[in-house]
Amino acid sequence: MTDFAHRQSAHCESGVVANMVSHGGLAMNEPMAFGLSSALTFAYMPMIKMAGMPLIAYRMPPGHIIKGVAKQLGMSWKRQTFSDPAAGKAALDAQLDKGHAVGLQTCVYWLPYFPEDMRFHFNAHNLVVFGRDGDDYLISDPIFEQTVRCDSASLQKARFAKGAMAAKGMMYYPEGTPGEIDYARAVPKAVRMNRRIMVGAPLPIIGVKGIRFLGKNIARVAAGADAETKLPQYLGHIVRMQEEIGTGGAGFRFLYASFLQETGKILGDDRLKEASVALTDAGDEWRRFALVATKMARKRQKLDVKELDAILNRIADKELAMWQGLKGI
């Protein structure tokens, strides 16, 4: 067992990366990991289905934070997948025997320490294994307040579950950690990259344009012949994707706003501080949208797609203005 400092986090991948980089000797918090990797986004992905409905993403795809932080810090991560589950287990045990903490990509459904009502088939949950005790693995799962245990058989199922985004036993760990962060270089570069994602993507389903697209699509579903049944289900799905899968839309905005606030203080740049306030305001609007959509889906409030579209357009306006304020940074 290695001496690994567990910290609870808002989101699994940014939490794991921050904890593993800190374990390597470079102090890093979760907002810094999220911001340096330019992980904030919005994407409406009709070609990818979850429970038969389109994937709606508020952050970049799984693995992006790991790669993004490595690129900004000039470090590398050893990443391995396995076609043979037995080989994957042997590789994990070998690293633990060397005293290394190891990051894993897993399926939430097969992790027994999750409460039963929180388990669902999602193959991109990240955690850290830092030791063994008999047949149990000792785990730092950033979603939980304390470290947890998982039996060997269950962890194998979680690592090698089939389906969308199958992990194939993915394990990873840093190969050396730098001693410091060059904030003056890394922060502007990371912000510019994230700005391109949010306002420069050519597709109408990505970034600020994607937020507006969602409002139009709600109206399209509402105009369908079976809207009375489908629209409440669709709104429920949107809210689950926003607030329950990972950190959710508002949570990711608050996380990035914290990054902007911290780096604004470090660099003495008021533009970053002002952007932090603006994005926090947008996050509040996302939470308002979720509340109104939930009430409508549960028939506690009259269905009004124009109101939902108006909220989403306000969010898009706020996020666009925020990113325009960072132009030229």
C-alpha positions in Angstrom: 0.0 0.0 0.0 1.3 3.4 -0.9 0.6 6.5 1.2 -2.0 8.2 -1.1 -3.8 11.4 0.0 -7.5 11.0 -0.8 -9.5 14.2 -1.5 -13.2 14.2 -2.4 -13.9 15.9 -5.7 -16.9 17.1 -7.8 -16.0 15.0 -10.8 -14.1 11.8 -11.1 -11.5 12.4 -13.9 -10.5 15.9 -12.8 -10.4 14.7 -9.2 -8.2 11.6 -10.0 -5.8 13.7 -12.1 -5.4 16.4 -9.4 -4.9 13.8 -6.7 -2.4 11.8 -8.8 -0.4 14.9 -9.8 -0.4 16.0 -6.2 0.8 12.5 -5.2 3.7 12.9 -7.6 4.8 16.1 -5.7 3.1 19.0 -7.6 0.3 20.4 -5.6 -2.8 20.7 -7.8 -6.5 21.1 -7.0 -9.5 19.9 -9.1 -10.4 23.2 -10.7 -6.8 23.7 -11.9 -6.8 20.2 -13.5 -10.1 20.9 -15.2 -9.1 24.3 -16.4 -5.6 23.5 -17.6 -7.0 20.7 -19.7 -9.6 23.0 -21.4 -12.3 20.5 -20.5 -15.3 22.8 -20.5 -17.8 22.3 -23.4 -21.3 21.7 -24.5 -22.2 19.1 -27.1 -25.6 17.7 -28.2 -24.7 14.3 -29.7 -27.7 12.6 -31.4 -25.4 9.9 -32.9 -24.5 8.6 -29.4 -27.4 7.2 -27.3 -27.9 6.8 -23.6 -31.1 4.9 -22.7 -32.3 5.5 -26.2 -31.8 9.3 -26.1 -29.0 11.6 -27.3 -25.9 12.1 -25.3 -25.6 15.7 -24.0 -22.2 16.5 -22.7 -21.0 19.5 -20.7 -17.3 18.5 -20.6 -14.8 17.1 -23.1 -14.8 13.3 -23.7 -13.3 10.8 -21.1 -9.5 10.9 -21.1 -9.3 14.5 -22.3 -8.4 15.9 -18.8 -5.6 13.3 -18.4 -4.1 14.2 -21.8 -4.7 17.9 -21.5 -3.0 18.3 -18.1 -0.1 16.2 -19.4 0.3 18.4 -22.5 0.2 21.6 -20.5 2.7 20.4 -17.9 5.0 18.7 -20.4 4.6 15.4 -18.6 3.6 11.9 -19.8 1.3 9.2 -18.5 1.7 5.5 -19.0 -1.7 4.3 -20.4 -2.5 0.6 -21.0 -5.6 -1.3 -22.2 -5.9 -5.1 -22.3 -7.6 -7.7 -24.4 -7.1 -10.3 -21.7 -8.7 -9.5 -18.3 -6.1 -11.7 -16.5 -3.3 -9.7 -18.0 -5.0 -6.5 -16.9 -5.2 -7.8 -13.3 -1.6 -8.9 -13.4 -0.4 -5.5 -14.7 -2.4 -3.7 -11.9 -1.0 -5.9 -9.2 2.6 -5.5 -10.5 2.3 -1.7 -10.3 0.8 -1.9 -6.8 3.7 -4.2 -5.7 6.1 -1.4 -6.8 4.3 1.0 -4.5 2.6 2.9 -7.4 -0.9 4.4 -7.2 -2.8 3.5 -10.4 -5.7 5.2 -12.1 -8.4 3.0 -13.6 -11.4 3.6 -15.9 -14.3 1.5 -14.8 -18.1 0.9 -15.1 -20.1 2.3 -12.2 -22.6 -0.5 -12.3 -20.2 -3.2 -11.0 -18.7 -1.2 -8.1 -20.3 -2.6 -5.0 -19.5 0.3 -2.7 -21.8 2.6 -4.8 -25.3 2.7 -3.3 -27.6 0.5 -5.4 -29.7 3.5 -6.6 -26.6 5.2 -7.9 -25.4 2.3 -10.1 -25.9 2.6 -13.8 -24.1 1.3 -16.9 -21.5 4.1 -17.4 -18.0 2.9 -18.5 -16.0 6.1 -17.9 -15.8 6.4 -14.2 -12.3 7.1 -12.9 -10.7 6.1 -9.6 -7.3 5.4 -8.1 -6.2 2.0 -6.6 -3.5 2.6 -4.1 -3.1 -0.8 -2.4 -4.4 -4.3 -1.6 -5.6 -6.1 1.5 -6.2 -9.7 1.0 -8.7 -10.1 -1.9 -9.7 -6.4 -1.6 -8.3 -3.4 -3.5 -8.0 -0.1 -1.6 -9.5 2.6 -3.6 -9.5 6.4 -3.6 -12.7 7.2 -5.5 -13.0 11.0 -5.6 -16.8 10.8 -5.6 -16.7 9.5 -2.0 -15.7 11.3 1.2 -13.5 8.5 2.4 -11.4 5.7 0.8 -13.3 2.5 0.0 -12.7 -1.2 -0.7 -13.6 -3.3 -3.7 -13.3 -7.1 -4.0 -11.1 -8.4 -6.8 -14.0 -10.0 -8.8 -16.1 -6.9 -8.8 -13.2 -4.7 -9.8 -12.5 -7.0 -12.8 -16.1 -6.7 -13.9 -16.0 -2.9 -13.6 -12.7 -2.7 -15.6 -13.8 -5.0 -18.4 -17.5 -4.3 -18.8 -18.8 -4.2 -22.4 -20.8 -1.5 -24.1 -20.3 2.2 -25.1 -16.9 3.6 -24.0 -15.8 0.2 -22.8 -12.6 0.7 -20.8 -10.9 -2.5 -21.8 -9.1 -2.5 -18.5 -7.7 1.0 -18.9 -5.0 1.8 -16.3 -2.8 4.8 -16.2 -0.2 6.6 -14.0 2.2 9.6 -14.5 5.8 8.9 -15.5 7.4 11.7 -13.6 5.8 15.0 -12.4 7.2 18.5 -12.9 8.2 20.6 -10.0 6.1 23.7 -10.9 3.5 25.1 -13.3 4.4 27.9 -15.7 1.1 29.7 -15.2 2.0 32.6 -17.5 2.4 30.2 -20.4 -0.1 27.5 -19.6 -3.1 29.5 -18.5 -3.5 31.7 -21.6 -2.9 28.8 -23.9 -5.5 26.6 -22.1 -8.1 29.5 -22.1 -7.6 30.1 -25.8 -8.0 26.5 -26.6 -11.2 26.3 -24.5 -12.5 29.5 -26.2 -12.1 27.9 -29.6 -14.1 24.9 -28.5 -17.0 27.0 -27.1 -17.3 29.7 -29.7 -15.2 28.5 -32.7 -16.6 25.0 -33.4 -18.1 24.9 -36.9 -20.9 22.4 -36.0 -24.2 23.8 -34.7 -24.3 21.1 -32.0 -21.1 22.2 -30.2 -20.3 25.0 -27.8 -22.5 28.1 -27.5 -24.3 27.2 -30.8 -25.1 23.8 -29.3 -26.8 25.3 -26.3 -29.1 27.2 -28.6 -29.6 24.0 -30.7 -30.9 22.2 -27.6 -33.6 24.8 -27.2 -34.7 24.4 -30.8 -34.7 20.6 -30.4 -37.0 20.8 -27.3 -39.4 22.8 -29.5 -39.2 20.1 -32.2 -40.0 17.3 -29.8 -42.9 19.4 -28.4 -44.3 19.7 -32.0 -44.3 16.0 -32.5 -47.5 13.9 -32.6 -46.6 12.0 -29.4 -45.2 15.1 -27.5 -47.5 14.5 -24.5 -45.5 11.3 -23.7 -42.1 12.1 -25.2 -41.5 15.6 -24.1 -41.6 14.9 -20.3 -39.3 11.9 -20.9 -37.0 14.1 -23.0 -36.8 16.9 -20.4 -36.2 14.3 -17.6 -33.3 12.9 -19.7 -31.8 16.4 -20.3 -31.9 17.1 -16.5 -30.3 13.8 -15.7 -27.5 14.4 -18.2 -27.0 17.9 -16.8 -27.2 17.3 -13.0 -26.7 13.6 -12.3 -24.2 12.2 -14.8 -20.9 13.4 -13.4 -20.9 17.0 -12.2 -23.5 18.2 -14.6 -23.8 21.4 -16.7 -23.9 23.9 -13.9 -21.3 22.1 -11.8 -18.7 22.1 -14.6 -19.4 25.9 -15.1 -18.7 26.5 -11.4 -15.6 24.3 -11.6 -14.2 26.3 -14.5 -15.1 29.6 -12.9 -13.1 28.5 -9.8 -10.1 27.9 -12.2 -10.5 31.4 -13.7 -10.7 33.0 -10.2 -7.6 31.2 -9.0 -5.5 31.9 -12.1 -6.7 35.5 -12.2 -5.3 36.0 -8.7 -2.0 34.2 -9.6 -1.5 36.2 -12.8 -3.0 39.5 -11.5 -5.4 39.5 -14.6 -8.8 41.1 -13.9 -10.2 39.6 -17.2 -9.9 36.2 -15.7 -11.6 37.3 -12.4 -14.4 39.0 -14.3 -14.9 35.9 -16.5 -15.2 33.8 -13.3 -18.1 36.0 -12.1 -19.8 35.8 -15.5 -19.5 32.0 -15.7 -20.8 31.6 -12.2 -23.8 33.6 -13.3 -24.3 31.3 -16.3 -24.0 28.3 -14.0 -26.8 29.7 -11.9 -29.0 29.9 -15.0 -28.2 26.3 -15.8 -29.5 25.3 -12.4 -32.6 27.4 -13.0 -33.2 25.6 -16.3 -32.9 22.2 -14.6 -35.4 23.3 -11.9 -38.0 24.6 -14.4 -37.5 21.6 -16.7 -38.0 19.2 -13.8 -41.2 20.8 -12.7 -42.5 20.7 -16.2 -41.5 17.1 -16.7 -43.3 16.1 -13.5 -46.4 18.2 -14.4 -45.9 20.6 -11.4 -45.6 23.5 -13.8 -47.3 24.0 -17.2 -45.2 22.9 -20.1 -43.8 26.0 -21.9 -41.1 25.3 -24.4 -40.7 29.0 -25.1 -39.7 29.6 -21.5 -37.1 26.7 -21.7 -35.8 28.0 -25.0 -35.5 31.5 -23.5 -33.5 30.3 -20.5 -31.1 28.4 -22.8 -30.6 31.4 -25.0 -29.9 33.5 -22.0 -27.3 30.9 -20.9 -25.8 31.0 -24.4 -25.7 34.8 -24.4 -23.9 34.8 -21.0 -21.4 32.2 -22.0 -20.7 33.9 -25.3 -20.1 37.3 -23.6 -17.8 35.6 -21.1 -15.6 34.1 -23.8 -15.6 37.3 -25.9 -14.3 39.0 -22.8 -11.3 36.6 -22.9 -10.5 37.2 -26.5 -6.9 38.1 -27.0 -5.8 36.8 -23.6 
